[in-house]
């Protein structure tokens, strides 16, 4: 990493509070529902400079994944709801937005 890349990364962290790949890690937390949420959570929790943003999205993905599992049994509408929230949450995380889902977001906030 050269000096220019270090300066750019420092500016990004100062502006957003996020490190370079935090948005990608947060988006990946939703990829496979609670399974990927658990994986990202376990990876992030042991880091000395863990990201609150990534941790929040990982915990929210775990809870949301469990809710999705239940909703999937509702024919057509349940699957549509799961798909829409899946795409929405991956987009919100990738665009560096800490979007709190109703009820689920509050629980996720408690566990980070």
Helices and strands as residue ranges (DSSP letters): H 3-16, H 22-28, H 34-45, H 52-71, H 77-94, H 104-110
